């Protein structure tokens, strides 16, 4: 039953990605208007109605950044550029609204969120039944741990939508990694079995669950940070009046860089204490199992490296005021260290934490 639910969850995630793609394609104009210069009123509706459109001022990392359509000197009154204030007869949507796209975009967006919730329910049932089948917490090997990380990333995304619903159409870029994680879990499949003696401890439920929750949330932050870098480059090209490169051109369909930067920072700030607790719980478990709190095992070393990088990210933001690309690169570096620890250390490097369940 657990394996069948994995199939159902993966298939539903695929449908959710398709729906998010539909909203991204058909609802983009309303989304851009909602998350760019229209919120700050940098271009008056009177200017649009008269046909004289000014280019809004661009500030790196600010929510007042405009889209590439504002590069033109003028636009017809009947066809205002995306990212500009709507004409007086057009509806204005608040920053928290998720209904700013056209009818097609709204339908795709609602379907995407509904499918995401349904997939998460299948996913949760898959993990729960796996735990019942093995009569223990369901994260004793890489297959099970990967499932839990994917589930936590989905929950983190849904929680982000509750706080920032205007980011809904970006689900394509967040749920695609989750879908890849589900396929990865399939390649790491391990038959249900009892734990090795070293893992038969209540600390497994405490330590591994904290790490899985934190890594799932940090996966969401990394996806948002990657989108921030694309949007930031697009805004720099728009400010300079130059044509953006192929990748940077995708930034015209993304929210303002400041909005993405804020979302990425908040997710890291929420996940970091959980990850810290997971590392501390692991040290306590190590003392009970091996007679020492820390032995610089490869798994311990890379967990510490990832922790230091994320601590640098939060410290730089809090003390030095880093909010631009430099902070974003530190965030991605931390996720890279965590990913290396997840794949290479578990599969390639041999150590005391070699419990991947693979042969």
C-alpha positions in Angstrom: 0.0 0.0 0.0 2.8 2.4 0.8 4.5 1.7 -2.6 1.1 2.3 -4.4 0.7 5.6 -2.5 4.2 6.6 -3.6 3.1 6.1 -7.2 -0.1 8.1 -6.6 1.8 10.9 -4.9 4.4 11.1 -7.7 1.7 11.1 -10.4 -0.3 13.8 -8.6 2.9 15.9 -8.1 3.4 15.6 -11.9 -0.1 16.9 -12.5 0.5 19.8 -10.0 3.6 20.8 -11.9 1.6 20.8 -15.2 -1.0 23.0 -13.5 1.6 25.4 -12.1 3.1 25.6 -15.6 -0.4 26.6 -16.9 -0.7 29.4 -14.3 2.8 30.6 -15.1 2.0 30.7 -18.8 -1.6 32.1 -18.7 -1.6 34.3 -15.6 1.8 36.0 -15.9 0.6 39.5 -16.7 -1.5 39.8 -13.6 1.3 38.3 -11.5 3.9 40.7 -12.8 1.6 43.7 -12.2 1.0 42.5 -8.6 4.6 41.9 -7.6 6.4 44.7 -9.4 6.2 48.5 -9.7 2.4 48.5 -9.7 2.5 48.0 -6.0 4.4 51.2 -5.4 2.4 53.2 -7.9 5.6 54.3 -9.6 3.7 54.9 -12.8 0.4 56.7 -12.5 -2.7 55.5 -14.2 -3.1 59.0 -15.7 0.2 58.6 -17.5 -0.9 55.2 -19.0 -4.2 56.6 -20.1 -2.5 59.5 -21.9 -0.1 57.2 -23.7 3.0 58.7 -22.0 4.6 56.0 -19.9 7.7 56.7 -17.8 10.2 54.0 -16.9 9.9 53.3 -13.1 13.0 53.7 -11.1 14.8 50.4 -10.4 16.4 49.7 -7.1 18.4 46.5 -6.8 16.7 44.0 -4.5 13.7 46.3 -4.0 10.1 45.4 -4.4 9.6 48.5 -6.6 11.5 47.0 -9.5 9.7 47.0 -12.9 9.5 44.5 -15.7 11.2 44.7 -19.1 8.0 46.0 -20.7 8.6 49.4 -19.1 11.7 50.0 -21.3 9.6 51.4 -24.1 9.1 55.1 -24.1 5.4 54.9 -24.7 2.5 52.5 -24.9 -1.0 52.7 -26.3 -3.6 53.5 -23.7 -5.6 50.4 -24.6 -2.6 48.1 -24.1 -0.7 49.0 -20.9 2.6 47.2 -20.5 3.0 44.4 -18.0 4.2 45.6 -14.7 2.7 49.1 -15.2 -0.2 50.6 -13.3 -3.5 49.5 -14.9 -5.8 51.9 -16.6 -8.6 53.4 -14.4 -11.2 50.9 -15.7 -9.0 47.9 -14.8 -9.2 46.3 -11.4 -6.4 46.7 -8.9 -5.4 43.7 -6.7 -3.9 43.9 -3.3 -0.4 42.4 -2.5 -2.0 39.4 -0.8 -4.4 38.5 -3.6 -3.8 35.4 -5.6 -6.5 36.2 -8.1 -4.7 38.8 -10.2 -4.3 36.7 -13.4 -6.8 36.1 -16.1 -9.6 33.5 -15.7 -7.4 30.8 -17.2 -4.5 31.6 -14.9 -6.8 31.6 -11.9 -8.2 28.2 -12.8 -4.8 26.7 -13.3 -3.5 28.2 -10.1 -6.4 26.8 -8.0 -6.1 23.4 -9.6 -2.3 23.5 -8.9 -2.8 24.1 -5.2 -5.5 21.5 -4.9 -3.3 18.9 -6.6 -0.4 19.8 -4.3 -2.5 19.3 -1.2 -3.8 16.0 -2.6 -0.3 14.9 -3.5 0.9 15.8 0.0 -1.9 13.7 1.5 -0.9 10.7 -0.6 2.7 11.4 0.3 1.9 11.5 4.1 -0.1 8.3 3.8 2.8 6.7 2.0 5.3 7.6 4.7 2.9 6.6 7.5 2.1 3.2 6.1 5.8 2.6 5.6 6.3 3.2 9.3 3.5 0.8 10.1 5.0 -1.8 7.8 8.4 -1.6 9.5 7.0 -1.0 13.0 9.3 2.0 13.6 9.8 5.6 12.5 9.9 5.7 8.7 13.3 7.3 8.1 15.8 4.5 8.8 17.4 4.5 5.3 18.0 6.8 2.3 14.7 5.8 0.6 12.6 6.7 3.6 14.6 9.8 4.5 14.3 11.1 0.9 10.5 10.6 1.1 10.4 12.6 4.3 12.5 15.4 2.9 10.2 15.7 -0.1 7.2 15.8 2.1 8.7 18.6 4.3 9.6 20.6 1.2 5.9 20.4 0.1 4.6 21.4 3.5 7.1 24.3 3.5 5.8 25.5 0.2 2.2 25.3 1.2 3.1 27.2 4.4 4.8 29.9 2.3 1.6 30.2 0.2 -0.3 30.9 3.4 2.0 33.8 4.3 2.8 35.0 0.7 -0.1 33.9 -1.6 1.1 36.2 -4.4 3.9 33.7 -5.0 1.6 30.9 -6.0 2.5 30.8 -9.6 6.1 30.1 -8.7 5.1 26.6 -7.6 6.5 25.3 -10.9 10.1 26.1 -9.7 9.5 24.7 -6.2 7.5 21.6 -7.0 9.8 20.5 -9.8 12.6 19.7 -7.3 10.1 17.9 -5.1 9.1 15.8 -8.1 12.8 15.0 -8.7 13.2 14.0 -5.1 10.3 11.6 -5.5 11.9 10.0 -8.5 15.2 9.9 -6.6 13.5 8.1 -3.7 12.3 5.5 -6.3 15.8 4.8 -7.4 16.9 4.4 -3.8 14.1 2.0 -2.9 14.9 -0.4 -0.1 12.6 -3.2 1.1 10.9 -2.8 4.4 13.1 -4.2 7.1 14.2 -3.8 10.7 16.9 -1.4 11.7 20.5 -2.3 12.3 21.3 -2.4 16.1 23.1 1.0 16.0 19.9 2.7 14.9 17.5 1.1 17.3 17.2 4.1 19.6 14.5 6.7 20.3 17.1 9.3 19.2 16.4 8.2 15.6 12.9 9.7 15.8 14.3 12.9 17.4 17.5 13.5 15.5 16.6 12.4 12.0 13.2 14.0 12.0 14.7 17.4 12.9 17.2 17.2 10.1 14.6 16.0 7.6 12.3 18.9 8.4 15.1 21.4 8.1 16.4 20.1 4.9 13.0 20.1 3.3 12.5 23.7 4.2 16.0 24.7 3.0 15.2 23.0 -0.3 12.4 25.5 -0.8 14.7 28.4 0.2 17.3 27.3 -2.4 14.7 27.2 -5.2 13.5 30.7 -4.3 17.1 32.0 -4.1 17.8 30.7 -7.6 14.7 32.6 -8.9 16.0 35.7 -7.0 19.3 35.6 -8.8 17.5 35.4 -12.2 15.2 38.2 -11.4 18.1 40.3 -10.0 20.1 40.0 -13.2 17.0 40.9 -15.2 16.5 44.1 -13.1 20.1 45.1 -13.6 19.8 44.8 -17.4 16.5 46.8 -17.3 18.1 49.5 -15.2 21.0 49.7 -17.7 18.6 49.7 -20.7 20.3 46.6 -22.2 18.7 43.4 -23.5 18.9 40.6 -20.9 20.6 37.3 -21.7 18.5 34.2 -22.4 18.4 33.1 -18.7 18.0 36.6 -17.3 15.1 37.2 -19.7 13.1 34.7 -17.7 13.2 37.2 -14.9 10.4 39.2 -16.6 7.9 36.6 -15.3 9.2 36.5 -11.7 8.2 38.7 -8.8 10.4 41.6 -7.7 13.8 40.6 -6.4 13.1 42.1 -3.0 10.0 39.8 -2.6 12.0 36.7 -3.5 14.9 37.7 -1.3 12.6 38.2 1.7 10.9 34.8 1.2 14.3 33.0 0.9 15.6 34.7 4.1 12.5 33.9 6.1 12.6 30.2 5.2 16.3 29.9 6.2 15.6 31.8 9.4 12.8 29.4 10.3 14.8 26.2 9.3 18.2 27.1 10.9 17.2 26.6 14.5 15.6 23.2 13.6 18.8 22.1 11.8 20.8 23.3 14.8 18.7 21.2 17.1 19.1 18.2 14.8 22.9 18.5 14.9 22.9 18.8 18.7 20.6 15.8 19.0 23.0 13.8 16.8 25.9 14.7 19.0 24.0 13.5 22.1 23.1 10.3 20.3 26.7 9.7 19.3 27.8 10.0 22.9 25.2 7.3 23.9 26.1 5.0 21.0 29.9 5.5 20.5 31.0 7.1 23.8 31.9 10.5 22.2 29.9 13.6 21.2 31.9 14.4 18.1 34.5 12.4 16.2 34.8 14.2 12.8 33.1 11.4 11.0 32.5 12.5 7.3 28.7 12.8 8.0 29.4 14.9 11.1 32.0 17.0 9.3 29.8 18.0 6.4 26.8 18.6 8.6 28.9 21.0 10.6 30.2 22.7 7.3 26.6 23.2 6.2 25.6 24.6 9.6 28.5 27.1 9.5 27.6 28.3 6.0 24.0 28.9 6.9 25.1 30.6 10.1 27.3 32.9 8.0 24.3 33.7 5.8 22.1 34.7 8.7 24.9 36.6 10.4 25.8 38.5 7.3 22.1 39.5 6.8 21.7 40.5 10.4 24.9 42.5 11.0 26.3 43.5 7.6 23.0 44.1 5.9 23.7 41.8 3.0 20.6 41.4 1.0 21.8 41.1 -2.5 23.6 38.5 -4.6 26.4 37.9 -2.1 23.9 36.7 0.5 22.1 34.6 -2.1 25.4 32.9 -3.1 26.1 32.0 0.5 22.6 30.5 0.8 23.2 28.3 -2.3 26.6 27.3 -1.0 25.0 26.1 2.2 22.5 24.1 0.3 25.3 22.7 -1.9 27.2 21.5 1.3 24.0 19.9 2.6 23.3 18.2 -0.8 26.9 16.9 -0.9 26.4 15.5 2.6 23.1 13.9 1.5 24.3 12.1 -1.6 28.1 11.8 -1.7 28.7 11.1 2.0 25.8 8.6 2.2 26.5 6.7 -1.0 30.2 7.1 -1.8 32.1 7.8 1.4 32.3 5.1 4.1 31.9 6.1 7.7 30.0 5.4 10.9 26.9 6.9 9.3 26.8 4.5 6.4 23.2 3.3 6.9 21.8 4.1 3.4 20.4 0.7 3.0 21.9 0.3 -0.4 24.0 -2.6 -1.7 
